[in-house]
Amino acid sequence: MPTKPKPERPRTASERMRARRKRLRRQGLRPVQHWVPDLRDPKVRTEIRREAAELAKHPDNAAIDDWIEAAIDPRDRS
């Protein structure tokens, strides 16, 4: 029984990436892109601190903290 010849391997980086994406799509996956805050940027860190300070002023903070603590699995606490 004749064996099936192996396809030639892609040579350039873009050909390898194209082949990899094709394999992943055949597996039912699709590419997505995630954008996250750049914590290296001082302006971003300043804005996060400002927002955290505003959240800390919430009148129901104690109740929210209690709810979060109750939701945490006690086995996860150290």
PLY file of the C-alpha trace (Angstrom):
ply
format ascii 1.0
element vertex 78
property float x
property float y
property float z
element edge 77
property int vertex1
property int vertex2
end_header
0.00 0.00 0.00
1.56 3.35 -1.03
2.16 5.84 1.73
0.87 9.32 1.49
3.71 11.79 0.91
4.19 14.33 3.67
3.40 17.89 2.63
6.39 20.13 2.28
7.02 22.17 5.41
6.46 25.92 5.12
9.73 27.79 5.00
9.11 31.39 5.92
7.71 32.59 9.23
4.53 33.84 7.56
4.04 30.48 5.81
4.50 28.65 9.10
2.02 30.95 10.83
-0.50 30.54 8.00
-0.18 26.74 8.26
-0.54 26.86 12.05
-3.68 29.02 11.85
-5.12 26.68 9.24
-4.52 23.68 11.53
-6.13 25.47 14.47
-9.17 26.46 12.39
-9.58 22.81 11.33
-9.72 22.01 15.05
-12.65 24.39 15.41
-10.70 27.27 16.92
-10.67 30.88 15.84
-8.22 33.68 16.56
-9.16 36.51 18.90
-7.24 39.57 19.98
-7.26 40.85 23.56
-6.40 44.38 24.52
-5.42 44.96 28.13
-4.32 48.07 30.00
-0.63 48.80 29.59
0.53 48.95 33.20
3.91 50.28 32.07
2.22 53.56 31.12
2.20 56.01 34.08
-1.04 57.61 32.80
-2.80 54.24 32.86
-1.58 53.53 36.41
-2.73 56.99 37.52
-6.19 56.42 36.04
-6.47 52.99 37.71
-5.54 54.54 41.07
-8.12 57.30 40.56
-10.85 54.79 39.73
-9.90 52.58 42.70
-10.11 55.59 45.03
-13.59 56.39 43.69
-14.71 52.79 44.17
-13.36 52.81 47.73
-15.79 55.64 48.57
-18.85 53.51 47.73
-21.25 53.52 50.71
-21.90 49.77 50.46
-18.21 48.82 50.41
-18.38 46.80 53.64
-21.35 44.77 52.38
-19.66 44.20 49.02
-16.45 43.07 50.75
-18.45 40.69 52.96
-20.17 39.23 49.91
-16.84 38.71 48.12
-15.31 37.08 51.21
-18.32 34.74 51.52
-18.01 33.79 47.85
-14.34 32.83 48.13
-13.77 29.13 48.61
-12.33 28.75 52.13
-9.88 26.12 50.81
-8.27 28.87 48.69
-7.39 31.00 51.71
-3.89 30.77 53.11
0 1
1 2
2 3
3 4
4 5
5 6
6 7
7 8
8 9
9 10
10 11
11 12
12 13
13 14
14 15
15 16
16 17
17 18
18 19
19 20
20 21
21 22
22 23
23 24
24 25
25 26
26 27
27 28
28 29
29 30
30 31
31 32
32 33
33 34
34 35
35 36
36 37
37 38
38 39
39 40
40 41
41 42
42 43
43 44
44 45
45 46
46 47
47 48
48 49
49 50
50 51
51 52
52 53
53 54
54 55
55 56
56 57
57 58
58 59
59 60
60 61
61 62
62 63
63 64
64 65
65 66
66 67
67 68
68 69
69 70
70 71
71 72
72 73
73 74
74 75
75 76
76 77
